Each structure stands twice: as C-alpha cells, then as structure tokens.
C-alpha cells in the first residue's frame, strides 16, 4: 500500500517536472569538475546556493550504496571520481576510482562526442596520487574529503546534457539484464525484480548515507529459499519510483515534521504542496496558524467546505497520506501509514487542540502545545529520556482522533510526582487524556477549562482542598517559603489521601492562627472555603486513588490554584 501510493505520487511529480524522469533524479551537488577536451581538470565550479548549501542538480539515477563498491555515472563523491578520501586508505580509494573508471568507459565506449571524449580522457589519464597537490582542487580540498558530491562539466555545461551521453545512459539503463523476473506486487506487471531497494535519506537518526525500507542481510530473513528482493517482490521500476518520491518528500525540511524519533511526511495525491504546508503548520503550531486567513481556511475545511489559501483552492475531500518513519540500524521502521480526507485530518487536529484548552497563567504568551512540547513534558530534566513507543502512539492517536496511549497518563503523573510541579502544560495533558479516554462520567467532571465548583468528585475536592491548604501556609508566612506542603505531601495526598489528611489539617490550624493575627479577613475567607469543601467530603476519606483519579486530583489542585492567581491579578 505504501509503495503503491508513493509510486503514483512519483508519476504525478514527473508530469509536473518536480522530479526527474525515469533514470534521472535530483541530487545535492556541491561542485562541478570542468574538463578540457584532453580530460584535464581546468576548474572547480561551485554549485552552492547563496547560503552555502549544495545545490539541486539533475543527475543519472543511482542504485544506492548500502555496502560494497558501487559507482555512480557522471557524478559521485571524491573517493570515486578522484580516488581520494579522508581516511588515507590508498588501496580502497584506488579500488573505488577503478570501479568508477570501468563504469564510465563501459557506458561511453561507443560515444565520440567532445563531452564524452573529455570524460574518457580524464579517467584514462587521471593520477589519484597527484590529486592532493592539484592547484585547482587545493582551495576546496578539505570539503572534498568530507564527502561533497561532484559532477562532470564540459564547456560550462553538465556532461549529462550532451545528447550522445544521454542516449548512452538510456541504452545502458534499459539493457537486457540477468536476474529474477516475476510479477511486481506494486504494479502487477511482469519484469525484473529489484534485488536491492533504494536508500532513503532524510529520516532523523538514520544513517546519513541513507537507510532501506526493505532489505535482507541474513539467512533468517530469506523465507522459502527466496533471497534478497524475492521476499518483497517489487519491480525495479516501482522500487526506483517509490524511492525517488519518498526522497523528494524528505528533502524539503520545511515540509517534514519530527517528534521524538519519528519523522513524518505527508502528501496529497496530486502532489500539491500547499496541503503539506497547512498540515505542517497545524502540527508545529506556528504563529502563522493564528492568522485570520488561515483560521478562516481551517474552519471551512473542518466543516467540509473548500477554501482558498496561498492562492490555491483546497478541497476537504482530497485524499491525503501521512507516513511516519523511525531509524532502525541500517533500516527504517514504519511507525504508521495513514490515509484520510484532508478535511478529516484538520478536524482531528482541531479536536485534539480543543481538548487541551485550559485556564492558563497570565504570563503565558503562546498557549500552544504542539506534540514535541507534550513529549518534552514527559522527559526528566536534561531531556535524555527516550519514549519511542509513546511518540509513535501519541502521533497516531492525535492524527486519527482515537484514544490516547495509556503511557501518556502514566508518564505525565510520573513527572509531576518527580518534579513536584504541576504546570499548565501538564494540566492540559491530563485534561485532554481524561476527556478522551476515561469511561467514567464522574472523572470527566474535572475536565473543565476552569474551576468546577459544582462537582462532588472526591479526588477533585481533595485537590481543591490541598491548594487552599497550601495558600494558607504560604500567606501565613508572607509568601517567602522555599518549601511548601506541595513539596512534602503532594504525592501522598494524590495517591493515598487518608494517610496524610489528618496531618495536613493539624498543620492548617497552626498556620491559620498566625494568618488570623496578620490578616483576619483573608483568614476568615480561606477558612470558609476550606470548611465548605470539607463538608462535601465523604467519611472516611478515600484510602487510595487510581491513576485517573490522581489526574482528577491534580486538575482540582490546578484549577483552584489558578483561581487564586486570577484574584491576585484582578487586585493588581
């Protein structure tokens, strides 16, 4: 299914001229080697853009290079075209240069144009041992050794633009090949089966040279005596097509989303990038997503109406695909592959954002919670925790508007207990989780945006009470405490309230005596609020709370605390 949709995307991108035709591809190339008719290197041309990054150049397609010596035609790294590398292993460098020389002389044997003769003369006369002292190469020598891609030029133009060279490459690519033939499971057509699948670049955490979606490198992976590509019967054309399409999607960093170890790409059937832009803006919670025009377009699409954005007409029923990939050694793992109408994706993301809505402190200027921020709240200080299973499951649940993973609740409560800190982000996560996942209507009573004074949920009431008791302690001390009951008793009150309830009331009495001497009016008000909540508590106080009830307790504490701050802000 993934390969089939990517192959269709490839065909559409070829029609639009956004990707090279079969046998060609766009690749990042840093320099052009300008050759004379005699094959001598005349100049090293910079093909970088104004930011100093390698430019995109249309080059002959390559089969990938997971291992072994495989040379590319008319372009490659310095170790293949010049026979030098940074490791100083002369034998390996010479072997790679000889492989490249053999390939070029074989393909261009019958081609006698000036450009082809220049390339052949270069390989026949070039001495890798003299490369480090070559005057043309010296200025960029360090970058050449780092693996910059090079391409051959002749008379100011890429050699690959020569008509005779083009014909030779097409003939070589379409030559009769030995190997297994069969029915391609992607296209349904008979042809040569791909022995090796293309390397995919741009997945965060994977090898920079690329990793495979499909590969077999041990006998254990070869079932029914089928070796290599026979286990995943994909035609060579289909393999090249899906690889080219996926590499095209991943090459545009502004249209790739990353959360944790998951790299996400999306695409519309016709390859219209505006759909990608809008979805990525929603996932990243960019400031532009709050613009009036963007909000208008989002509302229309969520309602099932077409909308104009960036001068393009967006249809809510347009099919949109989302693919999540993670690194796995030299291979890639598919975390999820989802298919739905574009309007449904936006509606699902909007539903997730609505569930996160909660009263926030006045100092918060951007109350946005993109997925990467939610995941950061799960991590210990220093951010070294790895949550691969939670990352993929959370992304999937948000995109599909399904139940959140249970690990989300566990990790959030764990961080609150470990840090003794319930900030607005964690409170919003707890609210969203309970609203979507809880099967108890009683537990959902704590899922209000602000303080709910009507509910008699015992965990919520105890959370409110704990906040009021903390307020009594802090105000009686003049607000100068380094440690409060939150630091000492939050975990116990949240999970086993009966064990500390009486102790907290005793502490409250001692704090209240001091507060009445300093601020009688405030003391009376707080005492009345505490008495009102205690009067609504059941006897005896619950001995233990489950995880969902702990989340309700935390929301009661958070809502009551924010109510306290709201009053202070109004007074100020």
N, C-alpha and C positions, 0 to 999 in steps of 0.2 A: 504493500500500500504506500509506504513512504517513497520507495523508488519510483513507483508509477506516477505519483503526483509530482515528484521532482523532475522526472523525465518530461512530463507535459509542460512544466514551467520552463525547462530548457528550450523546448521547441518554440515557446512563445517569446522568450528572450532573444532567441536567434532571429525571429521575424522582426523584432523591434530594433535589432542591431546593438543590443546592450551586451551581448556576449558573442564570442567568436563562433563561426560556423563549425560544423564537424571537422575535426582535425586541427582546429585552432583554439586558442584560449588567450585571455588577458592575464598577464603576469606582471608582478612588480620587478622592474629592472632599473638598476642604478646607472650603468654606463654602457656606452656603445664603443666597440673596438673598430675604429676607422682603418680599413685596409687599403693599401695601394694595389695596383694590378699585379705586382710581383708578390703580394701576400705579406709585405712588410707592414708592421703596425705604425701608422702615421700619427694617430692622435687618439686620445681617450675622451669621448664625448660624455658630458654629464646629462643624464636624463631625469634628474631630480626636479621636483616642483619647488615653488618659492619657499616652502617650509623645510626644504632639505630632505624630503622623503622620496623614496624610489617612485618613479612614475609608472603608470599602467601602459604596457606595450602588448600589442597583439603578436603572439609567438606561436610556433608549431606546438601542438599538444604533446604533453609528456605522459608516460605511463605511471609515474610515481616512483618513489625511491625509498621503500621501507628498509631494504637491506641490499647488500651486494653492489656491484658496479654497473650503473645504468646511466648512460649519457643522453643528453637532450640535443635536438637538432637546431643549430644556428644560435642557440643561447644556452647558458648554463653558468655555473659558478667558476671561479678562477681555477680551482683544482682540476676541473675537466678541460676548460678551454686553454689554460696557460700551463697547467701541470705544476701548480704551486699551492701550498696551504700553510696554515699557521702552526701545524704540528711538526713540521720539519721531517716528515717521513717521506723521503725522496722516492722510495720504491713504490709506495701506494699512490703517490701523486703521478708518477710516470705511468703506472697502470691505468689510472683514470684518464690521463691525457691520450694514451694509446687507444682506449676504448672510444673516446670522442673522435679521434682521428679516423679510426676504422669506420665508424658510422657515417661521417661526412664524406669520406672518399667513396664509400659504397653508394650513397644516395646520389651524389653529384658526378658519378663516373661518366655518364653519357651527356652531361650538361656542359656546354662550352661557352656560355655567356661570360662577359667580363667579370660579373659579380661572383659567379660560381668558380671561375678560374682563380680569383683572388683568395677565396676561402681554401681551395685545394692547395694553392701555393703556400698559404700560411701554415697549414698542417704539415706539409712536406718539408718546410724549412725552419719551423719554429724550434728553438732550443730552450726547454724549461729551465735548464741550469743557468741561463743568462737573464732570465726574467727579472730577478731582484735588482739588477743593475740597469734595466732598460729605462732610458731617460723619460719616455712617455708615461711609464707606469709608476715611477717613483713618487710623484705628488700624492697619489691615492693608494699607495701600496698597503698601508695599514687596513684600510677599509676593504680592499680586495681580499685580503687574507681572512677577514671576518665573515666572508660568505656572500658578498654583494653579487647580484646577478649581472651578467654581461650579455651583450648581443652584438652580432657582426654587422658592420656598416660598410658600404662602398659608395663613394662619390656622394656622401651626405645623406644617403637613404639606407634603410634597413635592407640587408641582403635578401630577406624573405619576401620583399616586394618585387623582386625580379621574376618575370613571368616564367622563365625556364626553371628556376629554382622551385617556384610554386608547383609547377607540373610534376617535377621530380618528387617533391614531397607527397603530393596526392597519389602518385603512382606507387610510391613506397608504402604509404599507409593502406592502400587498397590491394596490395599484393596478395596473392594466394598464400594462406598461412597453414602451417601444420597445427594440429591441436584438435581438441574435442569440439564437436558440433552438437547442437541439440536445440530444444525449444526454450527460448528465453521466457522465464516466468514473469517478466515485467511487461514485455510487448506481445508475447505469444507468437513471435516469429522465429523461424529456424535460422541459425547462424552459429558463428564461433562463440563459445562460452568463455567469458573473461576468466583467465587463470588468476590474475591479481586484480583487486579492486582499487580504485583511485584513492589517493591520500587526501584527507580533509584537513584544511588549515583554518585556524582562527578560533578553535574551541579553547577556552581558557583552561590552563592547567595541562593540556595535551602537549605532545612534542611539537616544537616549532616547525619542524620539517613536515609535519602532518601525521595524522593517525587514520586508521582504517575503520570503517563501519563494518566491513566484512573481511575476515582473514582467518586462515587456518595454518597454524605453525607447529602442530604436534599431531601425532597419530591418533590421539584420543579424540580429536575433533573431526576425524575423517570417518564418517559412517558409511556402511555398505560399500566399502572399498572405493568410495568417491574421494578423490584428493583435491585439495585446494578449492578452486571455484566450482567444482562439481557438486559440492554440498549446498551451494546457493546459486542455482543455475541462472545466471544473469548474462545476457548477451553483451559482447564488447561495446557495442554502440550504446546500449542502455546504461552500462556501467560508466562510460565516459560522460553520458548526458547527466545522470544524477550527480556525479562528482562535480562537473562544471557548474551546475545550477546551485548546489549547496555551497561550493567555494565562493561563488558570486554573492550569495546572501551573506556569508560570514565575512566577506572582505570589507563590507561597509560597517564600520564600528558604530556609527550613529544609529544604525537600524538593527543592532544586536543588543539584547538585554541579558544581563548576567546577575544572578543571585546565588551566593554561595559557590558551589562548584558546578552549577547548571548554567549553560549557555543556551539562550532561547532566540530562535529566529522565527519569523512569520512571513507569510506571503499570500497575496491574492492570486486567484487563478490566472488572470491576465497580466500579472507582473506589475501592476500599478503600485508604485512605491508610496503613494500618498496614504494608502491604507496602513502600511507599515509605520509611517510617521505618526499617525494618530494613535495607533495601538501602543507604540513605544512611549509616547508622551504620557499616556494613561498609566502605563506600568511604572515609569520613572517619576510620576507626579511632578513633572516640570512646571515651572511658573507659568509657562505659556498655556498650560491646560486650564488655567483660571481665566483666560481671556474671554471676553463676551462672545466673540465669533466662534471660538472653539466650544464654549459651553452650549451655544445655540445649536451647533452641528451635532454635538453629543446627545442633546435632548431629543433632537429629531430622529437620529439613528436608533436610539434606545426605544423610541415609540414606534419604530418600524417605518419611518419616513426617510426619503432620500434627502441629502443635504449637500450644500456646496462648501468646499474647504480647499484653500490654496488653488482656487480656480478650477478645481476638478469636482465632478459630480460623484458623490459616494452613495452607493446603494446598500441598504441594510441587509438585503438578501444575498449579497455577493459572498460566495464561499471563500473562507479564509482558513489557512492551515497554520498550525503552531507546532514547532518541533523543539524539544528540549534534549540537549546532549551533555554528557559529562565525560571527563577523561577516565580511561581505564588502561593503565600501562601504555602499550603501543596501539591500543584500540580505543574506540568510543562506545559508550553505553547510551542507549536511547532511553531517556527517563520518561518521556511521554511523546505521543504524536496525536494531536487533537484536530478535529475538523468540525467547523460550525459556521453558521452565517455570521458575517461581520457584526451586524447589529446585536446578535446574542452575546458575542464576546464583550462588547462595550456594556451591555446591560448587566452581565455578570460582574464585571469590574466595578460598576457603579453600585451594585448591591453590596459588594464587599466594603466599599468605602462608606456606604450608609451605615453598615453595622459597626464601623469603627468610630462613629460620631459620638463624642462625649464632651462634657464641660471641661474646659482647659484653663490653665493659669493665664493671667493677662500678659505675662512676659513672652508667651509663645507666639511668634510672628508667623510661622509657617506650620499650621497644624496638619501636615501631610504625613502619611505613614506608608510610603512605598514598601514593597516586600523586603528590600535589603535592609531597611531600618528595623522592620519587625524581626528579622533574623539577627540583627546586631543586638537587639534587646535580650536574645536568648543566650548570648555569649558572656563568659566571665570577663572581668577586667583584663585588657590586653588583647581580647578578641581572638584567642587561639583555639577556641572550641570549634570542632568540625561537626556539622549537622547535615550530612548529605541526604539521609533519609527524610528528615524534616523538610529540607529545602525543596526537594522534588515534590513531596506530597503536598506541601503548602501551596506551591505554584499551581499544581494541578487542581487543587480544591478551589482556589480563587478563580481560576480561569473557567472552571466548569460549574461554579456556584454550588458545589457539593459540600458535604460535611468536612470541617477542618480536621486534620490529623490529631489524634489524642495526645501525641507528643507535644503539640503546641501548648496545651494547658499545663502539662507536667513541667516543661522547660520554663514557662513563664513563672509559675509558682516557685520553682526551684531558685530562680534568680532573685525573686522578691525576698525569699527567706534568707538567701545567702548575703544579699546586699542590705537587707533591712530598708529597702527603698521601693515604694510604690509610686512611680511617676505616671504622668498622664498617658504615656505610650503603652505601658504595661496594663494600665486600667482599661484602655481602649481595646487591647487584645483580648483581655478576659471578657469584656462585654460582648465583643463580636463572637467569641467562641461559645459562650453560653446561649446567645441568641440563636445561633445556627445549630448547635449540636445538642443542647440539653433537651431531654424528653419530658422534663418536669416544668409545668407551667409556673409552679411556685418559684423555682430557681430563676426563671426568666423575669420575675418581678424586679430583680435587681438590675436588669438590663436597660434602665432608663438613661437618658442623656445626662440628666442632673439628679439631684436628691429626690428620692421617692419616700415621702412621709406617710404614705398610706399602707405600705406593705407591713405585714407582721411576720415576715420570714425571719426566723430566729438568728440565722447567720448574718443577715443584713442588719438587723437591730444591734447585734453584738459588735459588728463593725462600726456602726454609728456611735455606739457607746464608747468603744475604745478610742475613737477620735476625740470625743468630748472629754474623756478622762485625760488624754494627752494634753488637751487645751488647758484644762485646769492646772496640770503640773507646770506647763510652760509659762502661763500667765502669772501663776503664783511666784515663780522665780524671776519674773521680769523679762522673760524671753531670752535669757542668757545661758541656757543649759547646753552643755556639749553632748549629753546623753539623756534620752527620754525613755519613757516606758516602751516606745516603739522599738528601740534598740534592744531592750531586755525581754519584752514579753510578746512581741508581735507574733512570732512563730507559735508560741504556746497558745495564745488566745485564738489564733486562727485554726489550729488543728485540734487542740484539747482544751476548750474554754473552761470546763468545770474545774480543772486543776489550778487555775490562776485567778478565777473570777473573784473569789473572796479576798485574795491578797490585793488585787487592784482596787477594790472598794475601800480597804483599810488605808491604802496609800492616798486615795482620793480624799478621805476625811482629813488627813494631816495637811494636804495641800490646800484644801478648801478653807481651813482655819486661817492660814496665812493670807489667802486671797480675800477673805471677808474683811480682814484688817486694812488691806491696801485698796481694795476696790469692791465695795459692798454690792453695788448694783450689778456688776458683771458676775459676781459670785452667786447672787440670787438667780440671775438668768440661767447660768450654767447648771445650777442645782435643780432648777425646774425642768430643764431639758433632760438631764440625767434621770431624774425621778420619773418623768413621763415614759422614757424608754424602758426603764427597769420594770415599770408597771405593766408593760406589754410582753415581758419575757415570761416564758413558761418555767415552771418549777418542777424538777430541778433543771438547772442549766445543762444543755447537751454535753455529754462527756467527750464526744468525738465528732469531727466533721470529715466527710469525704472530699475529694478534690473539687467537685463542682460547688459544694457548699463553702469550701475555703475561698473559691473565686467570688462567690456572693458576699462573703465576709469582707474581702478586700475591696469590693465595689462599694459596700456600705461605708467602710472606713474612708475611701477616696472621696465619695460624694459629700460626706459630712465635712471632711477637711476642706474641700473646695468651697463649700458653703461658708465656712468660717473665713476663708480668704476673701470671698466676694464681699462680705460685710466690711472687712477692713478696707478694701479698695473703695467701697462706696463712701466710707467715712473720710478717707483721704481726699 
